[in-house]
Amino acid sequence: MTRRRLPWQTLALILGGSFGWFCMSWPWPLAIAALGFWPAALVDNGRSMHWLLGADRDLWRWWTPALLHFSLSHWLFNSLALLHLGGLLERRLKPVWYAGLCALGIAVSNAAQGAWSQPHLFGGLSGLIFALIGTYGLLEWRGFGQLQPLGRGFYAFSGLWLILGFTPVFSSLLGVNVANGAHVGGLMVGVFAGAALALIPPLAHAFRSPSATSLNLAEVDTKPHDSPRD
């Protein structure tokens, strides 16, 4: 019998997002101020500064905004998307490479949103999700990495979601502002990362061998009358 490896890194990100939602819904001002990209004083006073200094030399701020979620539905939607897409990629990439991809996607998408909406409180994992979409889509298009096909419908929906973010649809119907900078920045860095993985031969070592994507739990007798392994 075999069992798929659990996507521990993806699950850790989802758990971190639940903490960010707790901080926002409680609310917990000190935690929100610590996790935001912009220092709280800049957001409260409406001051502006160059996006590169948005983290105020607090390096963690390049990544922690991804944990902040403004509602339960915001966290659930991002978590389901990340669990599906991130889970598939985590099972194919070696741990250090998947961690690096996530770190890069989060940092670039947060920086892009910081430049887009400075100074303003923003958060969510959607920038990372679009980075993974870019990577996965490029690899699937190149037929690289033996990935499970996501189908045209998934990419069409993602593209529509990206485009609608630039219209008044979400703000009018749902009363929310969309982090367009994070989405575009994440998608772009994801495409570049996917191109690097597909086109630079040494990076082929970033992928697990197909047999390493599952765990062998038990040996079974393979007599002719036995059913096939899962």
C-alpha positions as CSV (number, residue, x, y, z in Angstrom):
1,M,0.0,0.0,0.0
2,T,1.1,3.5,-0.7
3,R,0.1,6.9,0.7
4,R,0.8,10.3,-0.7
5,R,3.2,12.4,1.3
6,L,1.4,15.1,3.3
7,P,2.3,18.6,2.1
8,W,3.7,19.8,5.5
9,Q,5.0,23.1,4.2
10,T,1.7,24.0,2.6
11,L,-0.2,23.0,5.7
12,A,2.1,25.1,7.8
13,L,1.3,28.1,5.6
14,I,-2.4,27.5,6.0
15,L,-2.0,27.2,9.8
16,G,-0.1,30.5,9.8
17,G,-2.9,32.1,7.8
18,S,-5.4,31.0,10.4
19,F,-3.3,32.8,13.1
20,G,-3.3,35.9,10.9
21,W,-7.1,35.7,10.6
22,F,-7.4,35.3,14.4
23,C,-5.2,38.4,14.8
24,M,-7.5,40.4,12.5
25,S,-10.8,39.2,13.9
26,W,-9.9,39.5,17.6
27,P,-8.5,42.1,16.9
28,W,-4.9,42.0,18.2
29,P,-3.4,45.4,17.2
30,L,0.2,44.6,18.3
31,A,0.3,41.5,16.2
32,I,-1.3,43.2,13.2
33,A,1.3,46.0,13.5
34,A,4.1,43.5,13.7
35,L,2.9,41.4,10.8
36,G,2.0,44.2,8.3
37,F,4.4,45.2,5.5
38,W,4.2,48.9,6.5
39,P,5.0,50.0,10.0
40,A,1.8,50.9,11.8
41,A,2.9,54.6,12.2
42,L,3.1,55.0,8.4
43,V,-0.3,53.5,7.9
44,D,-2.0,55.5,10.6
45,N,-0.5,58.8,9.5
46,G,-0.9,58.2,5.8
47,R,2.8,58.9,5.2
48,S,4.5,57.7,2.1
49,M,8.0,56.3,1.6
50,H,9.9,54.3,-1.0
51,W,8.6,50.8,-1.3
52,L,12.0,49.3,-0.7
53,L,12.0,50.7,2.8
54,G,8.4,49.6,3.4
55,A,9.6,46.9,5.8
56,D,11.5,49.6,7.8
57,R,14.5,47.2,7.9
58,D,12.4,44.6,9.7
59,L,13.1,41.8,7.4
60,W,10.3,39.6,8.5
61,R,7.8,42.1,7.0
62,W,8.6,40.9,3.5
63,W,6.9,37.7,4.3
64,T,4.5,38.1,7.3
65,P,1.7,40.0,5.4
66,A,0.8,36.7,3.7
67,L,-0.4,35.5,7.1
68,L,-2.9,38.3,7.6
69,H,-6.5,37.5,6.5
70,F,-9.4,39.9,6.8
71,S,-12.3,37.4,7.1
72,L,-13.0,33.7,7.6
73,S,-14.0,33.5,3.9
74,H,-10.8,35.2,2.8
75,W,-8.7,32.6,4.7
76,L,-10.8,29.6,3.6
77,F,-10.7,30.6,-0.1
78,N,-7.0,31.0,0.0
79,S,-6.4,27.9,2.0
80,L,-8.4,25.7,-0.3
81,A,-6.6,27.1,-3.4
82,L,-3.2,26.7,-1.7
83,L,-3.9,23.2,-0.4
84,H,-4.8,22.0,-3.9
85,L,-2.1,23.8,-6.0
86,G,0.6,23.9,-3.3
87,G,0.0,20.3,-2.4
88,L,0.6,19.2,-5.9
89,L,3.8,21.2,-6.3
90,E,5.2,20.3,-2.9
91,R,4.9,16.6,-3.7
92,R,6.9,17.1,-6.9
93,L,9.6,19.5,-5.7
94,K,12.2,18.7,-3.2
95,P,11.5,20.4,0.2
96,V,14.2,23.1,0.0
97,W,13.2,24.0,-3.6
98,Y,9.5,24.3,-2.7
99,A,10.3,26.4,0.4
100,G,12.5,28.6,-1.7
101,L,9.7,29.0,-4.3
102,C,7.2,30.0,-1.6
103,A,9.6,32.4,0.0
104,L,10.4,34.1,-3.3
105,G,6.7,34.2,-4.3
106,I,5.6,35.7,-1.0
107,A,8.4,38.3,-0.8
108,V,8.0,39.5,-4.4
109,S,4.2,39.7,-4.2
110,N,4.3,41.6,-0.9
111,A,6.9,44.0,-2.3
112,A,4.8,44.5,-5.4
113,Q,1.7,45.3,-3.4
114,G,3.7,47.5,-1.1
115,A,4.8,49.6,-4.1
116,W,1.2,49.5,-5.5
117,S,-0.7,50.7,-2.4
118,Q,1.8,52.4,-0.1
119,P,1.3,52.9,2.8
120,H,-1.7,50.6,3.4
121,L,-2.5,47.5,5.4
122,F,-2.8,44.4,3.1
123,G,-2.5,40.7,3.5
124,G,-3.3,37.2,2.3
125,L,-1.8,34.2,0.6
126,S,-3.2,35.1,-2.9
127,G,0.1,36.5,-4.1
128,L,1.8,33.2,-3.4
129,I,-1.1,31.3,-5.0
130,F,-0.7,33.3,-8.2
131,A,3.1,32.7,-8.0
132,L,2.4,28.9,-7.8
133,I,-0.1,29.3,-10.7
134,G,2.6,30.9,-12.8
135,T,5.1,28.2,-12.0
136,Y,2.7,25.3,-12.4
137,G,1.3,26.6,-15.6
138,L,4.7,27.2,-17.2
139,L,5.9,23.7,-16.2
140,E,2.7,22.1,-17.4
141,W,2.8,24.0,-20.7
142,R,6.4,22.8,-21.2
143,G,5.5,19.2,-20.3
144,F,8.1,19.3,-17.5
145,G,8.1,17.8,-14.1
146,Q,5.4,15.1,-14.7
147,L,2.7,17.3,-13.1
148,Q,-0.9,16.5,-12.8
149,P,-2.8,18.6,-15.4
150,L,-5.0,21.3,-13.9
151,G,-7.1,21.8,-17.0
152,R,-8.0,24.9,-19.0
153,G,-10.9,25.7,-16.8
154,F,-8.6,26.3,-13.8
155,Y,-6.4,28.7,-15.7
156,A,-9.4,30.4,-17.3
157,F,-10.9,31.0,-13.9
158,S,-7.6,32.3,-12.5
159,G,-7.2,34.7,-15.4
160,L,-10.7,35.9,-15.0
161,W,-10.2,36.5,-11.3
162,L,-7.0,38.4,-12.0
163,I,-8.8,40.7,-14.6
164,L,-11.9,41.3,-12.4
165,G,-9.6,42.5,-9.7
166,F,-8.9,45.6,-11.8
167,T,-12.6,46.4,-12.1
168,P,-15.1,47.6,-9.5
169,V,-16.8,44.2,-9.3
170,F,-15.3,43.0,-6.0
171,S,-15.5,46.4,-4.3
172,S,-19.1,46.9,-5.4
173,L,-20.5,43.4,-4.8
174,L,-18.3,42.2,-1.9
175,G,-17.1,45.5,-0.4
176,V,-13.4,44.4,-0.6
177,N,-10.3,45.7,-2.3
178,V,-8.2,43.3,-4.2
179,A,-4.4,43.2,-3.9
180,N,-3.8,43.5,-7.6
181,G,-0.1,44.3,-7.1
182,A,0.5,41.1,-5.2
183,H,-1.4,39.1,-7.8
184,V,0.5,40.5,-10.7
185,G,3.9,40.4,-9.0
186,G,3.3,36.9,-7.8
187,L,2.2,35.7,-11.2
188,M,5.3,37.2,-12.9
189,V,7.8,35.8,-10.5
190,G,6.1,32.4,-10.7
191,V,6.4,32.4,-14.5
192,F,10.1,33.3,-14.3
193,A,10.6,30.6,-11.6
194,G,8.8,28.0,-13.8
195,A,10.9,29.0,-16.8
196,A,14.1,28.6,-14.8
197,L,13.1,25.2,-13.6
198,A,12.2,24.0,-17.1
199,L,15.0,25.6,-19.1
200,I,18.1,25.5,-16.9
201,P,19.3,21.8,-16.9
202,P,20.9,21.8,-13.4
203,L,17.6,22.8,-11.8
204,A,16.1,19.6,-13.0
205,H,17.5,18.2,-9.7
206,A,14.8,20.3,-7.9
207,F,12.2,17.6,-8.7
208,R,11.6,14.4,-6.7
209,S,11.8,11.2,-8.6
210,P,8.2,9.9,-9.2
211,S,8.7,7.0,-6.8
212,A,9.6,9.5,-4.0
213,T,6.2,11.2,-4.1
214,S,4.6,8.5,-2.0
215,L,5.4,6.5,1.1
216,N,5.5,2.8,1.1
217,L,3.5,1.8,4.2
218,A,3.3,-1.9,4.0
219,E,4.4,-4.8,1.8
220,V,1.6,-7.0,0.5
221,D,1.5,-10.4,-1.0
222,T,1.3,-10.1,-4.8
223,K,-0.4,-13.3,-5.6
224,P,-2.4,-13.3,-8.9
225,H,-5.7,-13.2,-7.1
226,D,-4.8,-10.1,-5.1
227,S,-6.0,-6.7,-6.0
228,P,-3.6,-4.1,-7.4
229,R,-1.8,-1.7,-5.1
230,D,-3.3,1.7,-4.6
